[in-house]
Amino acid sequence: GDLLSLMAAAASAMFILRLETFACATDPKAVNAVSTLSVALLCLPWALLVAGSSLTSDVLNGPVDVLAESALANTLQRCFELLKEQPLSVVYLGVLTTAFTNWLQTIGQQSIPATTASAIYALDPLWGAFFAYLFLGETLGAQGLLGCFILFAVWLYQLASTRLSEAQETQPSP
């Protein structure tokens, strides 16, 4: 679990850094489309592996082409069942929380540097705790509140240091 978390953080950081370059040079819709399609294609082997693991032993021990065909059919069947049983959830998760937010991120990173963007994204747990309190009535203990305070303080420090360095860059040198 820890290794996957570290790999996810590294992948997210690389995405933010690369997006800083491409967001200004490319149409945000095009960047978002390529990004979403890439993620979908990279998830396909995992989906086939999961679908293949639920196949019967005679299919698993049979020819590879039958195994691939069965895994693909099983994956497609599960996708169609999900769309049929939970269409609003699929649309919400696929369109709103994935494609739309990635598009907004691309638009936002056209005008702010990657360091500022990453500081904003670092506040995600803070927003999660706030909305959990607001909508679900959840509360944080002393350790959680301290963590929120530290996150917010680091964000303010980063914001202030970025503004200070921008102000120094715009002042003419003597």
Phi, psi and chi 1 to 4 in degrees:
 res  aa     phi    psi   chi1   chi2   chi3   chi4
   1 GLY       -  -43.0      -      -      -      -
   2 ASP   -65.0  -40.0  -69.7  -18.0      -      -
   3 LEU   -64.9  -41.0 -179.9   59.7      -      -
   4 LEU   -64.5  -38.8  -74.1  176.0      -      -
   5 SER   -63.9  -41.7  -66.6      -      -      -
   6 LEU   -65.7  -41.6 -176.3   61.8      -      -
   7 MET   -65.8  -38.3  -70.8  169.8   47.5      -
   8 ALA   -65.4  -41.1      -      -      -      -
   9 ALA   -64.7  -41.0      -      -      -      -
  10 ALA   -65.2  -42.5      -      -      -      -
  11 ALA   -64.6  -40.9      -      -      -      -
  12 SER   -64.5  -42.2 -179.5      -      -      -
  13 ALA   -63.1  -42.3      -      -      -      -
  14 MET   -65.1  -38.4  -68.7  -51.9  -62.3      -
  15 PHE   -62.4  -44.6  179.3   74.6      -      -
  16 ILE   -62.7  -43.1  -67.4  167.7      -      -
  17 LEU   -66.2  -43.4  -72.7  170.8      -      -
  18 ARG   -68.4  -36.8  -65.1  -69.7   61.8 -153.7
  19 LEU   -64.6  -31.5 -171.9   57.9      -      -
  20 GLU   -57.6  -38.6 -179.1  178.8   40.3      -
  21 THR   -75.0  -47.1  -57.6      -      -      -
  22 PHE   -84.5  -22.4  -68.2  109.1      -      -
  23 ALA   -63.3  -36.6      -      -      -      -
  24 CYS   -79.3  -26.3  -64.7      -      -      -
  25 ALA   -97.5   -8.3      -      -      -      -
  26 THR  -134.8  155.9  -47.5      -      -      -
  27 ASP   -64.4  128.7  176.3   36.2      -      -
  28 PRO   -56.5  -35.1  -22.3   29.9      -      -
  29 LYS   -66.7  -38.5  -69.9 -178.8 -135.5  161.8
  30 ALA   -67.4  -43.9      -      -      -      -
  31 VAL   -61.0  -44.1  171.0      -      -      -
  32 ASN   -64.3  -41.6 -168.0   33.9      -      -
  33 ALA   -63.7  -45.1      -      -      -      -
  34 VAL   -66.1  -41.1  169.1      -      -      -
  35 SER   -62.8  -47.7  176.2      -      -      -
  36 THR   -65.4  -41.4  -55.7      -      -      -
  37 LEU   -64.6  -40.0 -178.9   61.5      -      -
  38 SER   -61.8  -44.3  -61.1      -      -      -
  39 VAL   -63.0  -42.7  169.2      -      -      -
  40 ALA   -61.7  -43.9      -      -      -      -
  41 LEU   -67.8  -36.9  -69.3  174.8      -      -
  42 LEU   -71.4  -23.4  -70.3  170.7      -      -
  43 CYS   -82.1  -18.2  -72.5      -      -      -
  44 LEU   -58.5  -46.5 -173.6   59.3      -      -
  45 PRO   -59.0  -38.5  -22.8   31.4      -      -
  46 TRP   -64.5  -44.0  179.7  -99.8      -      -
  47 ALA   -62.2  -40.9      -      -      -      -
  48 LEU   -66.8  -37.5  -68.6  172.6      -      -
  49 LEU   -64.2  -44.5 -177.2   66.4      -      -
  50 VAL   -64.2  -43.6  169.9      -      -      -
  51 ALA   -65.4  -38.1      -      -      -      -
  52 GLY   -67.8  -29.3      -      -      -      -
  53 SER   -70.1  -18.2   67.9      -      -      -
  54 SER   -97.0    7.0   63.7      -      -      -
  55 LEU   -81.2  160.8  -63.3  173.3      -      -
  56 THR   -72.2  160.5   60.2      -      -      -
  57 SER   -65.5  -31.9   61.1      -      -      -
  58 ASP   -66.9  -32.9   59.6  -37.6      -      -
  59 VAL   -74.5  -41.5  174.0      -      -      -
  60 LEU   -63.8  -33.1  -70.3  172.6      -      -
  61 ASN   -92.6   -0.9  -64.8  -33.4      -      -
  62 GLY   -87.3 -164.7      -      -      -      -
  63 PRO   -63.6  151.7  -14.6   23.1      -      -
  64 VAL   -64.5  -38.3  173.1      -      -      -
  65 ASP   -65.5  -35.9   59.5  -27.1      -      -
  66 VAL   -68.1  -40.6  173.3      -      -      -
  67 LEU   -61.4  -47.2  174.9   62.4      -      -
  68 ALA   -63.6  -43.3      -      -      -      -
  69 GLU   -64.1  -41.6 -176.4  179.9  -40.9      -
  70 SER   -67.1  -41.6  -62.0      -      -      -
  71 ALA   -64.6  -42.1      -      -      -      -
  72 LEU   -64.9  -43.7 -175.8   58.4      -      -
  73 ALA   -63.1  -40.5      -      -      -      -
  74 ASN   -65.1  -41.1 -166.4  -10.0      -      -
  75 THR   -64.0  -46.8  -58.6      -      -      -
  76 LEU   -63.3  -39.8  -70.3  173.5      -      -
  77 GLN   -62.5  -43.6  178.1 -173.6    1.2      -
  78 ARG   -65.3  -37.6  -68.0  172.5   75.3  178.3
  79 CYS   -64.5  -46.3  -71.9      -      -      -
  80 PHE   -65.8  -37.1  -73.9  125.7      -      -
  81 GLU   -63.6  -42.3  -74.3  174.0    3.0      -
  82 LEU   -63.7  -43.9 -174.6   61.4      -      -
  83 LEU   -63.2  -36.6  -78.6  169.0      -      -
  84 LYS   -73.6  -40.4 -172.6  172.9  115.2 -177.7
  85 GLU   -84.4  -31.4  -65.0  169.3    8.3      -
  86 GLN  -135.0   56.1  -58.8  -69.4  -31.1      -
  87 PRO   -62.9  -39.4   22.8  -31.7      -      -
  88 LEU   -67.7  -38.3  -66.3  178.3      -      -
  89 SER   -64.6  -42.0  -62.6      -      -      -
  90 VAL   -65.1  -43.9  171.0      -      -      -
  91 VAL   -64.9  -44.2  169.0      -      -      -
  92 TYR   -60.0  -50.0  170.0   75.5      -      -
  93 LEU   -70.5  -38.2  -68.5  170.6      -      -
  94 GLY   -79.4  -42.2      -      -      -      -
  95 VAL   -91.2  -55.5  174.9      -      -      -
  96 LEU   -74.7  -55.3 -170.8   64.5      -      -
  97 THR   -83.8   -9.3   65.7      -      -      -
  98 THR  -113.1  -71.1  -57.6      -      -      -
  99 ALA   -64.9  -46.3      -      -      -      -
 100 PHE   -66.2  -44.8 -176.8   64.8      -      -
 101 THR   -68.9  -34.9   55.4      -      -      -
 102 ASN   -66.1  -37.4  -75.9  -13.7      -      -
 103 TRP   -64.4  -44.1  179.0   59.7      -      -
 104 LEU   -62.3  -37.9  -70.0  177.4      -      -
 105 GLN   -62.4  -42.4  178.3 -178.7   -1.5      -
 106 THR   -63.4  -43.4  -55.0      -      -      -
 107 ILE   -63.5  -44.2  -69.2  170.5      -      -
 108 GLY   -63.1  -39.3      -      -      -      -
 109 GLN   -78.4    0.0  -81.2 -160.6 -114.9      -
 110 GLN   -71.4  -25.1  -73.7  178.5  -30.0      -
 111 SER  -119.6   -3.4   58.5      -      -      -
 112 ILE  -129.0  149.9   62.6  169.9      -      -
 113 PRO   -72.7  162.4   20.2  -26.6      -      -
 114 ALA   -61.0  -33.5      -      -      -      -
 115 THR   -65.1  -41.0   52.6      -      -      -
 116 THR   -68.1  -41.1  -56.0      -      -      -
 117 ALA   -60.8  -43.7      -      -      -      -
 118 SER   -67.1  -32.8   62.6      -      -      -
 119 ALA   -67.2  -37.5      -      -      -      -
 120 ILE   -65.9  -44.0  -67.8  168.3      -      -
 121 TYR   -66.2  -27.0  -56.3  139.8      -      -
 122 ALA   -66.1  -19.8      -      -      -      -
 123 LEU   -80.3    0.5  -68.2  178.7      -      -
 124 ASP   -52.6  -46.1 -172.8   41.2      -      -
 125 PRO   -62.4  -32.7  -17.9   26.5      -      -
 126 LEU   -65.1  -44.8 -158.9  100.3      -      -
 127 TRP   -66.0  -38.2  -70.9  111.2      -      -
 128 GLY   -60.1  -43.9      -      -      -      -
 129 ALA   -66.0  -39.7      -      -      -      -
 130 PHE   -63.4  -47.8  173.3   72.1      -      -
 131 PHE   -71.1  -30.3  -73.6  115.7      -      -
 132 ALA   -65.5  -37.5      -      -      -      -
 133 TYR   -67.8  -46.0  168.1   76.6      -      -
 134 LEU   -65.7  -47.6 -164.4   64.6      -      -
 135 PHE   -95.7  -28.3  -66.1  119.5      -      -
 136 LEU  -113.4   -6.5  -56.0  173.6      -      -
 137 GLY    73.3   16.4      -      -      -      -
 138 GLU   -74.7  149.3  -66.5 -174.5   13.6      -
 139 THR  -125.4  158.8   57.2      -      -      -
 140 LEU  -105.0  148.4  -67.1  174.3      -      -
 141 GLY   -83.0 -173.8      -      -      -      -
 142 ALA   -61.2  -41.2      -      -      -      -
 143 GLN   -65.5  -41.5 -171.8  176.4   11.3      -
 144 GLY   -65.1  -42.1      -      -      -      -
 145 LEU   -64.7  -39.4  -70.3  171.7      -      -
 146 LEU   -62.6  -42.5  178.0   62.7      -      -
 147 GLY   -60.9  -42.9      -      -      -      -
 148 CYS   -62.5  -42.9  -73.3      -      -      -
 149 PHE   -61.9  -45.5  173.9   76.2      -      -
 150 ILE   -63.2  -45.7  -68.9  170.8      -      -
 151 LEU   -57.7  -46.5  -97.8  176.2      -      -
 152 PHE   -66.9  -38.9 -167.0   69.1      -      -
 153 ALA   -65.4  -42.4      -      -      -      -
 154 VAL   -64.5  -39.9  167.9      -      -      -
 155 TRP   -62.4  -45.2  179.0   76.0      -      -
 156 LEU   -61.9  -41.1  -75.9  176.1      -      -
 157 TYR   -61.6  -45.8  172.6   77.3      -      -
 158 GLN   -63.7  -42.0 -168.2  -83.2  -23.6      -
 159 LEU   -62.6  -46.2 -178.0   64.7      -      -
 160 ALA   -64.9  -41.4      -      -      -      -
 161 SER   -68.9  -33.8   64.2      -      -      -
 162 THR   -66.6  -44.4  -59.3      -      -      -
 163 ARG   -63.2  -40.1  -60.7  -77.3  167.1  125.8
 164 LEU   -64.8  -44.1 -177.9   61.6      -      -
 165 SER   -68.4  -34.6   65.4      -      -      -
 166 GLU   -65.6  -39.9  -72.6  174.1   -5.6      -
 167 ALA   -66.1  -38.7      -      -      -      -
 168 GLN   -68.2  -33.9  -70.5  173.0  -12.5      -
 169 GLU   -70.2  -30.8  -71.7  174.9    5.5      -
 170 THR   -84.4  -16.6   58.1      -      -      -
 171 GLN   -76.8  136.3  -69.5 -179.8   -7.7      -
 172 PRO   -69.9  141.6   20.6  -26.0      -      -
 173 SER   -82.1  145.5   46.3      -      -      -
 174 PRO   -70.8      -   14.0  -15.7      -      -
